[in-house]
Amino acid sequence: MSTAKPPDAYRQWIDRMGREENILPGLNLTNDQLFFINFAQQRCTNYLEKSAINNIMTSSHSPARFRFFY
C-alpha cells in the first residue's frame, strides 16, 4: 500500500494555489502530519460484524482496510 500519490497531489495543489492551507486552530500539527494521521485512522477502523455487513451492502465505498492508493 502506497501513500506516495495523495501527498504529491496535495503538494501540487499547494504549488498551484501559491500557499498552503491554514493550520487548524488548537492543533500543533502540520498539514502533512494531519494527512498521515488521517491515512492511519482509515486503516485502523474496526467494525462490529453487523455494522460491517450493513456498510458493505449499503455503501458505495469499499471498507477502509481494502482501499489503497496507486
KOLNUVO-899517 format. One record per atom (N, C-alpha, C): residue number from 0; residue in one letter; chain; z negated, x, y negated. Coordinates in Angstrom, 2 decimals. Layout:
REM KOLNUVO-899517
<pake seq="NUM" type="a" mol="A" c3="Z" c1="X" c2="Y"/>
...
REM end
This chain:
REM KOLNUVO-899517
<pake seq="0" type="m" mol="A" c3="0.00" c1="0.85" c2="1.17"/>
<pake seq="0" type="m" mol="A" c3="0.00" c1="0.00" c2="0.00"/>
<pake seq="0" type="m" mol="A" c3="0.00" c1="0.90" c2="-1.23"/>
<pake seq="1" type="s" mol="A" c3="0.89" c1="0.64" c2="-2.12"/>
<pake seq="1" type="s" mol="A" c3="1.03" c1="1.48" c2="-3.30"/>
<pake seq="1" type="s" mol="A" c3="0.59" c1="0.75" c2="-4.56"/>
<pake seq="2" type="t" mol="A" c3="-0.06" c1="1.49" c2="-5.43"/>
<pake seq="2" type="t" mol="A" c3="-0.42" c1="0.94" c2="-6.74"/>
<pake seq="2" type="t" mol="A" c3="0.39" c1="1.59" c2="-7.84"/>
<pake seq="3" type="a" mol="A" c3="1.44" c1="2.32" c2="-7.47"/>
<pake seq="3" type="a" mol="A" c3="2.20" c1="3.10" c2="-8.45"/>
<pake seq="3" type="a" mol="A" c3="3.01" c1="2.24" c2="-9.41"/>
<pake seq="4" type="k" mol="A" c3="3.68" c1="1.21" c2="-8.94"/>
<pake seq="4" type="k" mol="A" c3="4.60" c1="0.44" c2="-9.78"/>
<pake seq="4" type="k" mol="A" c3="3.94" c1="-0.39" c2="-10.88"/>
<pake seq="5" type="p" mol="A" c3="2.90" c1="-1.19" c2="-10.57"/>
<pake seq="5" type="p" mol="A" c3="2.32" c1="-2.01" c2="-11.64"/>
<pake seq="5" type="p" mol="A" c3="1.79" c1="-1.22" c2="-12.83"/>
<pake seq="6" type="p" mol="A" c3="1.04" c1="-0.10" c2="-12.63"/>
<pake seq="6" type="p" mol="A" c3="0.60" c1="0.61" c2="-13.83"/>
<pake seq="6" type="p" mol="A" c3="1.78" c1="1.24" c2="-14.59"/>
<pake seq="7" type="d" mol="A" c3="2.82" c1="1.65" c2="-13.88"/>
<pake seq="7" type="d" mol="A" c3="4.01" c1="2.18" c2="-14.56"/>
<pake seq="7" type="d" mol="A" c3="4.65" c1="1.10" c2="-15.42"/>
<pake seq="8" type="a" mol="A" c3="4.74" c1="-0.11" c2="-14.88"/>
<pake seq="8" type="a" mol="A" c3="5.33" c1="-1.23" c2="-15.64"/>
<pake seq="8" type="a" mol="A" c3="4.48" c1="-1.53" c2="-16.87"/>
<pake seq="9" type="y" mol="A" c3="3.17" c1="-1.48" c2="-16.72"/>
<pake seq="9" type="y" mol="A" c3="2.28" c1="-1.73" c2="-17.85"/>
<pake seq="9" type="y" mol="A" c3="2.47" c1="-0.65" c2="-18.92"/>
<pake seq="10" type="r" mol="A" c3="2.56" c1="0.59" c2="-18.49"/>
<pake seq="10" type="r" mol="A" c3="2.75" c1="1.69" c2="-19.46"/>
<pake seq="10" type="r" mol="A" c3="4.11" c1="1.58" c2="-20.16"/>
<pake seq="11" type="q" mol="A" c3="5.12" c1="1.12" c2="-19.45"/>
<pake seq="11" type="q" mol="A" c3="6.43" c1="0.90" c2="-20.08"/>
<pake seq="11" type="q" mol="A" c3="6.32" c1="-0.22" c2="-21.13"/>
<pake seq="12" type="w" mol="A" c3="5.56" c1="-1.25" c2="-20.82"/>
<pake seq="12" type="w" mol="A" c3="5.35" c1="-2.33" c2="-21.78"/>
<pake seq="12" type="w" mol="A" c3="4.65" c1="-1.79" c2="-23.03"/>
<pake seq="13" type="i" mol="A" c3="3.64" c1="-0.93" c2="-22.82"/>
<pake seq="13" type="i" mol="A" c3="2.93" c1="-0.32" c2="-23.95"/>
<pake seq="13" type="i" mol="A" c3="3.91" c1="0.47" c2="-24.81"/>
<pake seq="14" type="d" mol="A" c3="4.79" c1="1.24" c2="-24.17"/>
<pake seq="14" type="d" mol="A" c3="5.78" c1="2.02" c2="-24.91"/>
<pake seq="14" type="d" mol="A" c3="6.69" c1="1.11" c2="-25.74"/>
<pake seq="15" type="r" mol="A" c3="7.11" c1="-0.01" c2="-25.17"/>
<pake seq="15" type="r" mol="A" c3="7.98" c1="-0.95" c2="-25.89"/>
<pake seq="15" type="r" mol="A" c3="7.24" c1="-1.62" c2="-27.05"/>
<pake seq="16" type="m" mol="A" c3="5.96" c1="-1.96" c2="-26.84"/>
<pake seq="16" type="m" mol="A" c3="5.18" c1="-2.64" c2="-27.87"/>
<pake seq="16" type="m" mol="A" c3="4.70" c1="-1.68" c2="-28.95"/>
<pake seq="17" type="g" mol="A" c3="4.62" c1="-0.39" c2="-28.61"/>
<pake seq="17" type="g" mol="A" c3="4.19" c1="0.61" c2="-29.58"/>
<pake seq="17" type="g" mol="A" c3="2.68" c1="0.80" c2="-29.67"/>
<pake seq="18" type="r" mol="A" c3="1.94" c1="0.05" c2="-28.86"/>
<pake seq="18" type="r" mol="A" c3="0.48" c1="0.20" c2="-28.86"/>
<pake seq="18" type="r" mol="A" c3="-0.10" c1="-0.42" c2="-27.59"/>
<pake seq="19" type="e" mol="A" c3="-1.29" c1="0.03" c2="-27.26"/>
<pake seq="19" type="e" mol="A" c3="-1.98" c1="-0.54" c2="-26.11"/>
<pake seq="19" type="e" mol="A" c3="-2.74" c1="-1.79" c2="-26.55"/>
<pake seq="20" type="e" mol="A" c3="-3.00" c1="-2.68" c2="-25.61"/>
<pake seq="20" type="e" mol="A" c3="-3.77" c1="-3.88" c2="-25.92"/>
<pake seq="20" type="e" mol="A" c3="-5.21" c1="-3.50" c2="-26.30"/>
<pake seq="21" type="n" mol="A" c3="-5.86" c1="-4.38" c2="-27.06"/>
<pake seq="21" type="n" mol="A" c3="-7.25" c1="-4.15" c2="-27.42"/>
<pake seq="21" type="n" mol="A" c3="-8.12" c1="-4.14" c2="-26.16"/>
<pake seq="22" type="i" mol="A" c3="-9.16" c1="-3.34" c2="-26.20"/>
<pake seq="22" type="i" mol="A" c3="-10.11" c1="-3.31" c2="-25.08"/>
<pake seq="22" type="i" mol="A" c3="-11.01" c1="-4.53" c2="-25.19"/>
<pake seq="23" type="l" mol="A" c3="-11.37" c1="-5.09" c2="-24.05"/>
<pake seq="23" type="l" mol="A" c3="-12.22" c1="-6.29" c2="-24.05"/>
<pake seq="23" type="l" mol="A" c3="-13.59" c1="-5.99" c2="-24.61"/>
<pake seq="24" type="p" mol="A" c3="-14.09" c1="-6.83" c2="-25.51"/>
<pake seq="24" type="p" mol="A" c3="-15.41" c1="-6.58" c2="-26.09"/>
<pake seq="24" type="p" mol="A" c3="-16.51" c1="-6.67" c2="-25.04"/>
<pake seq="25" type="g" mol="A" c3="-17.49" c1="-5.80" c2="-25.18"/>
<pake seq="25" type="g" mol="A" c3="-18.63" c1="-5.83" c2="-24.26"/>
<pake seq="25" type="g" mol="A" c3="-18.42" c1="-5.03" c2="-22.99"/>
<pake seq="26" type="l" mol="A" c3="-17.21" c1="-4.56" c2="-22.76"/>
<pake seq="26" type="l" mol="A" c3="-16.93" c1="-3.75" c2="-21.58"/>
<pake seq="26" type="l" mol="A" c3="-16.62" c1="-2.32" c2="-22.02"/>
<pake seq="27" type="n" mol="A" c3="-17.22" c1="-1.39" c2="-21.37"/>
<pake seq="27" type="n" mol="A" c3="-16.95" c1="0.00" c2="-21.69"/>
<pake seq="27" type="n" mol="A" c3="-15.93" c1="0.55" c2="-20.68"/>
<pake seq="28" type="l" mol="A" c3="-14.79" c1="-0.14" c2="-20.59"/>
<pake seq="28" type="l" mol="A" c3="-13.75" c1="0.22" c2="-19.62"/>
<pake seq="28" type="l" mol="A" c3="-12.40" c1="0.27" c2="-20.32"/>
<pake seq="29" type="t" mol="A" c3="-11.58" c1="1.22" c2="-19.90"/>
<pake seq="29" type="t" mol="A" c3="-10.22" c1="1.29" c2="-20.44"/>
<pake seq="29" type="t" mol="A" c3="-9.36" c1="0.23" c2="-19.75"/>
<pake seq="30" type="n" mol="A" c3="-8.20" c1="-0.01" c2="-20.29"/>
<pake seq="30" type="n" mol="A" c3="-7.28" c1="-0.97" c2="-19.66"/>
<pake seq="30" type="n" mol="A" c3="-6.82" c1="-0.47" c2="-18.29"/>
<pake seq="31" type="d" mol="A" c3="-6.64" c1="0.84" c2="-18.14"/>
<pake seq="31" type="d" mol="A" c3="-6.29" c1="1.39" c2="-16.83"/>
<pake seq="31" type="d" mol="A" c3="-7.41" c1="1.14" c2="-15.82"/>
<pake seq="32" type="q" mol="A" c3="-8.66" c1="1.34" c2="-16.23"/>
<pake seq="32" type="q" mol="A" c3="-9.79" c1="1.08" c2="-15.35"/>
<pake seq="32" type="q" mol="A" c3="-9.85" c1="-0.39" c2="-14.95"/>
<pake seq="33" type="l" mol="A" c3="-9.61" c1="-1.28" c2="-15.91"/>
<pake seq="33" type="l" mol="A" c3="-9.61" c1="-2.71" c2="-15.60"/>
<pake seq="33" type="l" mol="A" c3="-8.51" c1="-3.06" c2="-14.61"/>
<pake seq="34" type="f" mol="A" c3="-7.34" c1="-2.43" c2="-14.74"/>
<pake seq="34" type="f" mol="A" c3="-6.25" c1="-2.68" c2="-13.79"/>
<pake seq="34" type="f" mol="A" c3="-6.71" c1="-2.35" c2="-12.37"/>
<pake seq="35" type="f" mol="A" c3="-7.30" c1="-1.18" c2="-12.17"/>
<pake seq="35" type="f" mol="A" c3="-7.68" c1="-0.77" c2="-10.82"/>
<pake seq="35" type="f" mol="A" c3="-8.88" c1="-1.56" c2="-10.29"/>
<pake seq="36" type="i" mol="A" c3="-9.77" c1="-2.00" c2="-11.16"/>
<pake seq="36" type="i" mol="A" c3="-10.86" c1="-2.88" c2="-10.72"/>
<pake seq="36" type="i" mol="A" c3="-10.27" c1="-4.19" c2="-10.22"/>
<pake seq="37" type="n" mol="A" c3="-9.31" c1="-4.76" c2="-10.97"/>
<pake seq="37" type="n" mol="A" c3="-8.66" c1="-5.99" c2="-10.55"/>
<pake seq="37" type="n" mol="A" c3="-7.92" c1="-5.79" c2="-9.23"/>
<pake seq="38" type="f" mol="A" c3="-7.23" c1="-4.67" c2="-9.09"/>
<pake seq="38" type="f" mol="A" c3="-6.50" c1="-4.38" c2="-7.86"/>
<pake seq="38" type="f" mol="A" c3="-7.46" c1="-4.35" c2="-6.67"/>
<pake seq="39" type="a" mol="A" c3="-8.59" c1="-3.66" c2="-6.83"/>
<pake seq="39" type="a" mol="A" c3="-9.57" c1="-3.57" c2="-5.75"/>
<pake seq="39" type="a" mol="A" c3="-10.20" c1="-4.93" c2="-5.45"/>
<pake seq="40" type="q" mol="A" c3="-10.48" c1="-5.70" c2="-6.49"/>
<pake seq="40" type="q" mol="A" c3="-11.11" c1="-7.01" c2="-6.31"/>
<pake seq="40" type="q" mol="A" c3="-10.21" c1="-7.93" c2="-5.49"/>
<pake seq="41" type="q" mol="A" c3="-8.91" c1="-7.87" c2="-5.73"/>
<pake seq="41" type="q" mol="A" c3="-7.98" c1="-8.70" c2="-4.97"/>
<pake seq="41" type="q" mol="A" c3="-8.01" c1="-8.33" c2="-3.49"/>
<pake seq="42" type="r" mol="A" c3="-8.23" c1="-7.06" c2="-3.19"/>
<pake seq="42" type="r" mol="A" c3="-8.22" c1="-6.60" c2="-1.80"/>
<pake seq="42" type="r" mol="A" c3="-9.55" c1="-6.87" c2="-1.09"/>
<pake seq="43" type="c" mol="A" c3="-10.58" c1="-7.17" c2="-1.84"/>
<pake seq="43" type="c" mol="A" c3="-11.91" c1="-7.38" c2="-1.26"/>
<pake seq="43" type="c" mol="A" c3="-12.25" c1="-8.86" c2="-1.10"/>
<pake seq="44" type="t" mol="A" c3="-11.28" c1="-9.73" c2="-1.27"/>
<pake seq="44" type="t" mol="A" c3="-11.51" c1="-11.16" c2="-1.16"/>
<pake seq="44" type="t" mol="A" c3="-11.88" c1="-11.53" c2="0.27"/>
<pake seq="45" type="n" mol="A" c3="-12.87" c1="-12.39" c2="0.41"/>
<pake seq="45" type="n" mol="A" c3="-13.29" c1="-12.84" c2="1.73"/>
<pake seq="45" type="n" mol="A" c3="-13.40" c1="-14.36" c2="1.70"/>
<pake seq="46" type="y" mol="A" c3="-12.71" c1="-15.03" c2="2.62"/>
<pake seq="46" type="y" mol="A" c3="-12.70" c1="-16.48" c2="2.68"/>
<pake seq="46" type="y" mol="A" c3="-13.44" c1="-16.97" c2="3.91"/>
<pake seq="47" type="l" mol="A" c3="-14.08" c1="-18.12" c2="3.77"/>
<pake seq="47" type="l" mol="A" c3="-14.53" c1="-18.83" c2="4.97"/>
<pake seq="47" type="l" mol="A" c3="-13.29" c1="-19.33" c2="5.69"/>
<pake seq="48" type="e" mol="A" c3="-13.37" c1="-19.51" c2="6.98"/>
<pake seq="48" type="e" mol="A" c3="-12.18" c1="-19.89" c2="7.76"/>
<pake seq="48" type="e" mol="A" c3="-11.52" c1="-21.15" c2="7.23"/>
<pake seq="49" type="k" mol="A" c3="-12.29" c1="-22.19" c2="6.94"/>
<pake seq="49" type="k" mol="A" c3="-11.71" c1="-23.43" c2="6.42"/>
<pake seq="49" type="k" mol="A" c3="-11.01" c1="-23.21" c2="5.09"/>
<pake seq="50" type="s" mol="A" c3="-11.64" c1="-22.42" c2="4.23"/>
<pake seq="50" type="s" mol="A" c3="-11.03" c1="-22.12" c2="2.92"/>
<pake seq="50" type="s" mol="A" c3="-9.75" c1="-21.33" c2="3.09"/>
<pake seq="51" type="a" mol="A" c3="-9.74" c1="-20.38" c2="4.01"/>
<pake seq="51" type="a" mol="A" c3="-8.55" c1="-19.57" c2="4.25"/>
<pake seq="51" type="a" mol="A" c3="-7.40" c1="-20.45" c2="4.75"/>
<pake seq="52" type="i" mol="A" c3="-7.69" c1="-21.32" c2="5.68"/>
<pake seq="52" type="i" mol="A" c3="-6.65" c1="-22.21" c2="6.21"/>
<pake seq="52" type="i" mol="A" c3="-6.13" c1="-23.12" c2="5.11"/>
<pake seq="53" type="n" mol="A" c3="-7.02" c1="-23.68" c2="4.31"/>
<pake seq="53" type="n" mol="A" c3="-6.60" c1="-24.54" c2="3.21"/>
<pake seq="53" type="n" mol="A" c3="-5.73" c1="-23.77" c2="2.23"/>
<pake seq="54" type="n" mol="A" c3="-6.12" c1="-22.56" c2="1.90"/>
<pake seq="54" type="n" mol="A" c3="-5.35" c1="-21.74" c2="0.98"/>
<pake seq="54" type="n" mol="A" c3="-3.95" c1="-21.44" c2="1.54"/>
<pake seq="55" type="i" mol="A" c3="-3.88" c1="-21.11" c2="2.80"/>
<pake seq="55" type="i" mol="A" c3="-2.58" c1="-20.82" c2="3.43"/>
<pake seq="55" type="i" mol="A" c3="-1.69" c1="-22.05" c2="3.42"/>
<pake seq="56" type="m" mol="A" c3="-2.28" c1="-23.21" c2="3.66"/>
<pake seq="56" type="m" mol="A" c3="-1.49" c1="-24.45" c2="3.75"/>
<pake seq="56" type="m" mol="A" c3="-1.07" c1="-24.99" c2="2.38"/>
<pake seq="57" type="t" mol="A" c3="-1.84" c1="-24.70" c2="1.33"/>
<pake seq="57" type="t" mol="A" c3="-1.57" c1="-25.35" c2="0.04"/>
<pake seq="57" type="t" mol="A" c3="-1.09" c1="-24.41" c2="-1.06"/>
<pake seq="58" type="s" mol="A" c3="-1.27" c1="-23.11" c2="-0.89"/>
<pake seq="58" type="s" mol="A" c3="-0.92" c1="-22.17" c2="-1.95"/>
<pake seq="58" type="s" mol="A" c3="0.48" c1="-21.61" c2="-1.75"/>
<pake seq="59" type="s" mol="A" c3="1.15" c1="-21.34" c2="-2.85"/>
<pake seq="59" type="s" mol="A" c3="2.47" c1="-20.72" c2="-2.75"/>
<pake seq="59" type="s" mol="A" c3="2.36" c1="-19.20" c2="-2.61"/>
<pake seq="60" type="h" mol="A" c3="1.14" c1="-18.67" c2="-2.72"/>
<pake seq="60" type="h" mol="A" c3="0.90" c1="-17.24" c2="-2.62"/>
<pake seq="60" type="h" mol="A" c3="0.30" c1="-16.88" c2="-1.27"/>
<pake seq="61" type="s" mol="A" c3="0.65" c1="-15.71" c2="-0.76"/>
<pake seq="61" type="s" mol="A" c3="0.04" c1="-15.24" c2="0.47"/>
<pake seq="61" type="s" mol="A" c3="-1.40" c1="-14.81" c2="0.17"/>
<pake seq="62" type="p" mol="A" c3="-2.26" c1="-14.77" c2="1.18"/>
<pake seq="62" type="p" mol="A" c3="-3.62" c1="-14.30" c2="0.97"/>
<pake seq="62" type="p" mol="A" c3="-3.61" c1="-12.88" c2="0.39"/>
<pake seq="63" type="a" mol="A" c3="-4.60" c1="-12.56" c2="-0.43"/>
<pake seq="63" type="a" mol="A" c3="-4.62" c1="-11.29" c2="-1.16"/>
<pake seq="63" type="a" mol="A" c3="-4.47" c1="-10.08" c2="-0.25"/>
<pake seq="64" type="r" mol="A" c3="-5.10" c1="-10.10" c2="0.91"/>
<pake seq="64" type="r" mol="A" c3="-5.06" c1="-8.91" c2="1.76"/>
<pake seq="64" type="r" mol="A" c3="-3.66" c1="-8.65" c2="2.34"/>
<pake seq="65" type="f" mol="A" c3="-2.77" c1="-9.64" c2="2.28"/>
<pake seq="65" type="f" mol="A" c3="-1.42" c1="-9.46" c2="2.79"/>
<pake seq="65" type="f" mol="A" c3="-0.40" c1="-9.17" c2="1.69"/>
<pake seq="66" type="r" mol="A" c3="-0.86" c1="-9.09" c2="0.47"/>
<pake seq="66" type="r" mol="A" c3="0.04" c1="-8.79" c2="-0.65"/>
<pake seq="66" type="r" mol="A" c3="0.13" c1="-7.26" c2="-0.80"/>
<pake seq="67" type="f" mol="A" c3="1.25" c1="-6.82" c2="-1.28"/>
<pake seq="67" type="f" mol="A" c3="1.40" c1="-5.40" c2="-1.53"/>
<pake seq="67" type="f" mol="A" c3="2.41" c1="-5.19" c2="-2.63"/>
<pake seq="68" type="f" mol="A" c3="2.36" c1="-4.00" c2="-3.23"/>
<pake seq="68" type="f" mol="A" c3="3.29" c1="-3.63" c2="-4.27"/>
<pake seq="68" type="f" mol="A" c3="4.29" c1="-2.65" c2="-3.71"/>
<pake seq="69" type="y" mol="A" c3="5.51" c1="-2.75" c2="-4.17"/>
<pake seq="69" type="y" mol="A" c3="6.55" c1="-1.81" c2="-3.74"/>
<pake seq="69" type="y" mol="A" c3="6.46" c1="-0.57" c2="-4.57"/>
REM end
